[in-house]
Amino acid sequence: MSTVISSRQQRSPALPHKQALPVTFSRLSRAFGSGTAAHTVLTDITFEVIPGEVLAILGASGCGKSTLLRAAAGLDAPSSGAVLIGETPVNGIDDRCAVAFQEPRLLPWLSLRANIAIGLPKGTSTPDGKAKVEELLGLVELADFAEHRPREVSGGMAQRAALARALARNPGVLLLDEPFGALDALTRLRMQDLLLDIHRAQPTTVLLVTHDVDEALQLADRIIVLDKSTDPAQAGASISRTLTVPGDRPRDRNSVELARMRSSLLNTLGVKGH
């Protein structure tokens, strides 16, 4: 992988990469339904993500992690508060963002090359588009499988194609919703390493939703933990903890310091006996 990336870095990219952008969540709350049937998911979420940062969002199932990410992408609107990218509020689907989900969501009748090309910004010229797709195929190590269809490749390869499709948008912000959650353990570790390689080659701001504490510690500069309040007067999840992960990436998976952090995070998440 390092050979592929270093050779790519020595030439100008096919399309200029958008500048990494800051993201601000300002007193964001989200409730579904109305009246007595209303269900509040998020309450008064406020934090900032600096340009180029990788921020991981941890929390139990149902605490609103994906809802938070959807608000940043403009796929869902907050009930109150706002999300800003740069200094501009998100209002509807925002082309400054790209999203990759847990499932690759590739079109089964198209080749991997054609699926990646779907992500290109509108108005991209044919020569620039072709060059960008080839660049991304090399970056995610799929050049030899470019004409394969999704059913002809492994789950990890399909997920790599989905990541490349998101990167084809040249996003200022990359939103990842448990992108490796459906993969086996070994493939997941390789995908984590790949994401770090990609972030070095094409720096952008990354918000990563994950259930995996170890994944957050390996990939993130900072971690926020969402948790539902024990106060019956406060409905919905809020930020219970924010921490900075020490050390440069890639990090030593056997680090004693990371092991202490892992134990502390698991305690925060209510996991006992680890």
DAURUR-V18999 format. One record per residue. N is the residue number from 1. RES is the residue in one small letter. SS is DSSP state (H for helix, E for strand, - for the rest). OMEGA is omega in degrees with one decimal (none if undefined). Layout:
n->N res->RES ss->SS omega->OMEGA
n->N res->RES ss->SS omega->OMEGA
//
This chain:
n->1 res->m ss->- omega->-176.5
n->2 res->s ss->H omega->178.3
n->3 res->t ss->H omega->179.7
n->4 res->v ss->H omega->-175.0
n->5 res->i ss->H omega->-178.2
n->6 res->s ss->H omega->177.8
n->7 res->s ss->H omega->177.8
n->8 res->r ss->H omega->-177.5
n->9 res->q ss->H omega->-177.8
n->10 res->q ss->- omega->178.2
n->11 res->r ss->- omega->178.4
n->12 res->s ss->- omega->178.9
n->13 res->p ss->- omega->-179.1
n->14 res->a ss->- omega->175.4
n->15 res->l ss->- omega->178.8
n->16 res->p ss->- omega->178.8
n->17 res->h ss->- omega->177.2
n->18 res->k ss->- omega->176.9
n->19 res->q ss->- omega->175.0
n->20 res->a ss->- omega->-172.4
n->21 res->l ss->- omega->174.0
n->22 res->p ss->- omega->177.3
n->23 res->v ss->E omega->179.9
n->24 res->t ss->E omega->172.0
n->25 res->f ss->E omega->-174.1
n->26 res->s ss->E omega->176.1
n->27 res->r ss->E omega->-176.4
n->28 res->l ss->E omega->172.5
n->29 res->s ss->E omega->178.9
n->30 res->r ss->E omega->175.0
n->31 res->a ss->E omega->177.8
n->32 res->f ss->E omega->-177.5
n->33 res->g ss->- omega->-178.5
n->34 res->s ss->- omega->178.2
n->35 res->g ss->H omega->-178.7
n->36 res->t ss->H omega->179.7
n->37 res->a ss->H omega->-178.0
n->38 res->a ss->- omega->178.7
n->39 res->h ss->E omega->-178.9
n->40 res->t ss->E omega->-177.8
n->41 res->v ss->E omega->-177.1
n->42 res->l ss->E omega->-179.1
n->43 res->t ss->E omega->168.0
n->44 res->d ss->E omega->179.9
n->45 res->i ss->E omega->179.5
n->46 res->t ss->E omega->172.3
n->47 res->f ss->E omega->179.4
n->48 res->e ss->E omega->175.1
n->49 res->v ss->E omega->-176.3
n->50 res->i ss->- omega->-178.2
n->51 res->p ss->- omega->177.6
n->52 res->g ss->- omega->-179.4
n->53 res->e ss->- omega->168.6
n->54 res->v ss->E omega->-178.8
n->55 res->l ss->E omega->179.1
n->56 res->a ss->E omega->179.1
n->57 res->i ss->E omega->-179.8
n->58 res->l ss->E omega->176.0
n->59 res->g ss->E omega->179.7
n->60 res->a ss->- omega->176.5
n->61 res->s ss->- omega->177.3
n->62 res->g ss->- omega->-177.5
n->63 res->c ss->- omega->173.1
n->64 res->g ss->- omega->-178.8
n->65 res->k ss->H omega->-179.4
n->66 res->s ss->H omega->176.9
n->67 res->t ss->H omega->178.1
n->68 res->l ss->H omega->-179.9
n->69 res->l ss->H omega->179.3
n->70 res->r ss->H omega->176.9
n->71 res->a ss->H omega->178.4
n->72 res->a ss->H omega->-179.4
n->73 res->a ss->H omega->-175.0
n->74 res->g ss->- omega->177.4
n->75 res->l ss->- omega->177.6
n->76 res->d ss->- omega->-178.6
n->77 res->a ss->- omega->177.7
n->78 res->p ss->- omega->174.2
n->79 res->s ss->- omega->173.8
n->80 res->s ss->E omega->-175.7
n->81 res->g ss->E omega->-173.8
n->82 res->a ss->E omega->167.7
n->83 res->v ss->E omega->176.4
n->84 res->l ss->E omega->170.1
n->85 res->i ss->E omega->-166.0
n->86 res->g ss->- omega->177.2
n->87 res->e ss->- omega->-174.6
n->88 res->t ss->E omega->178.2
n->89 res->p ss->E omega->173.3
n->90 res->v ss->- omega->-178.9
n->91 res->n ss->- omega->-173.2
n->92 res->g ss->- omega->-177.0
n->93 res->i ss->- omega->-169.5
n->94 res->d ss->- omega->-175.8
n->95 res->d ss->- omega->173.1
n->96 res->r ss->- omega->-178.1
n->97 res->c ss->E omega->166.5
n->98 res->a ss->E omega->-175.4
n->99 res->v ss->E omega->169.6
n->100 res->a ss->E omega->-174.2
n->101 res->f ss->- omega->178.9
n->102 res->q ss->- omega->176.0
n->103 res->e ss->- omega->-177.4
n->104 res->p ss->- omega->179.2
n->105 res->r ss->- omega->175.7
n->106 res->l ss->- omega->176.0
n->107 res->l ss->- omega->-169.6
n->108 res->p ss->- omega->-176.9
n->109 res->w ss->- omega->-179.9
n->110 res->l ss->- omega->174.2
n->111 res->s ss->E omega->176.3
n->112 res->l ss->H omega->178.4
n->113 res->r ss->H omega->-178.4
n->114 res->a ss->H omega->176.9
n->115 res->n ss->H omega->178.1
n->116 res->i ss->H omega->-178.2
n->117 res->a ss->H omega->178.0
n->118 res->i ss->- omega->-177.5
n->119 res->g ss->- omega->-177.4
n->120 res->l ss->- omega->178.3
n->121 res->p ss->- omega->176.2
n->122 res->k ss->- omega->179.1
n->123 res->g ss->- omega->177.8
n->124 res->t ss->- omega->179.3
n->125 res->s ss->- omega->-178.8
n->126 res->t ss->H omega->179.0
n->127 res->p ss->H omega->179.9
n->128 res->d ss->H omega->179.7
n->129 res->g ss->H omega->179.0
n->130 res->k ss->H omega->-178.9
n->131 res->a ss->H omega->179.4
n->132 res->k ss->H omega->179.7
n->133 res->v ss->H omega->178.9
n->134 res->e ss->H omega->177.5
n->135 res->e ss->H omega->-178.3
n->136 res->l ss->H omega->176.3
n->137 res->l ss->H omega->176.9
n->138 res->g ss->H omega->-176.9
n->139 res->l ss->H omega->-179.5
n->140 res->v ss->- omega->174.6
n->141 res->e ss->- omega->178.5
n->142 res->l ss->- omega->-176.3
n->143 res->a ss->H omega->-178.2
n->144 res->d ss->H omega->-177.5
n->145 res->f ss->H omega->-171.8
n->146 res->a ss->- omega->-177.1
n->147 res->e ss->- omega->176.0
n->148 res->h ss->- omega->173.9
n->149 res->r ss->E omega->-174.5
n->150 res->p ss->H omega->-178.3
n->151 res->r ss->H omega->-177.2
n->152 res->e ss->H omega->-179.5
n->153 res->v ss->- omega->-178.8
n->154 res->s ss->- omega->177.8
n->155 res->g ss->H omega->178.5
n->156 res->g ss->H omega->178.6
n->157 res->m ss->H omega->176.6
n->158 res->a ss->H omega->179.3
n->159 res->q ss->H omega->175.6
n->160 res->r ss->H omega->178.1
n->161 res->a ss->H omega->178.5
n->162 res->a ss->H omega->177.6
n->163 res->l ss->H omega->177.6
n->164 res->a ss->H omega->178.1
n->165 res->r ss->H omega->177.6
n->166 res->a ss->H omega->-179.2
n->167 res->l ss->H omega->179.1
n->168 res->a ss->- omega->178.8
n->169 res->r ss->- omega->-173.7
n->170 res->n ss->- omega->-170.8
n->171 res->p ss->- omega->169.0
n->172 res->g ss->- omega->178.3
n->173 res->v ss->E omega->178.1
n->174 res->l ss->E omega->-177.2
n->175 res->l ss->E omega->-175.0
n->176 res->l ss->E omega->-177.6
n->177 res->d ss->E omega->-177.0
n->178 res->e ss->- omega->-172.0
n->179 res->p ss->- omega->-177.9
n->180 res->f ss->- omega->-172.6
n->181 res->g ss->- omega->-176.3
n->182 res->a ss->- omega->-174.9
n->183 res->l ss->- omega->174.7
n->184 res->d ss->- omega->-169.9
n->185 res->a ss->H omega->-177.1
n->186 res->l ss->H omega->179.0
n->187 res->t ss->H omega->179.0
n->188 res->r ss->H omega->178.5
n->189 res->l ss->H omega->178.9
n->190 res->r ss->H omega->178.7
n->191 res->m ss->H omega->175.5
n->192 res->q ss->H omega->177.4
n->193 res->d ss->H omega->179.0
n->194 res->l ss->H omega->180.0
n->195 res->l ss->H omega->177.3
n->196 res->l ss->H omega->176.7
n->197 res->d ss->H omega->-179.3
n->198 res->i ss->H omega->-179.1
n->199 res->h ss->H omega->175.4
n->200 res->r ss->H omega->-176.5
n->201 res->a ss->H omega->-177.8
n->202 res->q ss->- omega->-176.1
n->203 res->p ss->- omega->175.0
n->204 res->t ss->- omega->175.6
n->205 res->t ss->E omega->-174.9
n->206 res->v ss->E omega->168.6
n->207 res->l ss->E omega->-173.8
n->208 res->l ss->E omega->171.5
n->209 res->v ss->E omega->179.7
n->210 res->t ss->- omega->169.8
n->211 res->h ss->- omega->-168.9
n->212 res->d ss->- omega->-179.4
n->213 res->v ss->H omega->-179.8
n->214 res->d ss->H omega->177.9
n->215 res->e ss->H omega->178.3
n->216 res->a ss->H omega->-179.0
n->217 res->l ss->H omega->179.4
n->218 res->q ss->H omega->-168.5
n->219 res->l ss->H omega->-165.8
n->220 res->a ss->- omega->166.5
n->221 res->d ss->- omega->177.0
n->222 res->r ss->E omega->178.4
n->223 res->i ss->E omega->168.3
n->224 res->i ss->E omega->179.7
n->225 res->v ss->E omega->174.0
n->226 res->l ss->E omega->-179.5
n->227 res->d ss->E omega->175.7
n->228 res->k ss->E omega->-177.6
n->229 res->s ss->- omega->173.7
n->230 res->t ss->- omega->178.3
n->231 res->d ss->- omega->-177.9
n->232 res->p ss->- omega->179.4
n->233 res->a ss->- omega->-178.9
n->234 res->q ss->- omega->177.8
n->235 res->a ss->- omega->175.3
n->236 res->g ss->- omega->-179.4
n->237 res->a ss->E omega->174.9
n->238 res->s ss->E omega->-179.5
n->239 res->i ss->E omega->-179.5
n->240 res->s ss->E omega->-176.3
n->241 res->r ss->E omega->172.2
n->242 res->t ss->E omega->178.5
n->243 res->l ss->E omega->177.4
n->244 res->t ss->E omega->179.4
n->245 res->v ss->- omega->-176.9
n->246 res->p ss->- omega->172.8
n->247 res->g ss->- omega->178.5
n->248 res->d ss->- omega->173.4
n->249 res->r ss->- omega->-3.6
n->250 res->p ss->- omega->-175.8
n->251 res->r ss->- omega->177.7
n->252 res->d ss->- omega->-178.4
n->253 res->r ss->- omega->-179.9
n->254 res->n ss->- omega->-177.2
n->255 res->s ss->- omega->177.2
n->256 res->v ss->H omega->-179.7
n->257 res->e ss->H omega->177.6
n->258 res->l ss->H omega->177.9
n->259 res->a ss->H omega->176.9
n->260 res->r ss->H omega->178.5
n->261 res->m ss->H omega->179.0
n->262 res->r ss->H omega->-179.9
n->263 res->s ss->H omega->-179.8
n->264 res->s ss->H omega->179.4
n->265 res->l ss->H omega->178.9
n->266 res->l ss->H omega->175.1
n->267 res->n ss->H omega->178.4
n->268 res->t ss->H omega->-178.3
n->269 res->l ss->- omega->176.0
n->270 res->g ss->- omega->179.2
n->271 res->v ss->- omega->-176.5
n->272 res->k ss->- omega->172.5
n->273 res->g ss->- omega->179.6
n->274 res->h ss->- omega->none
//
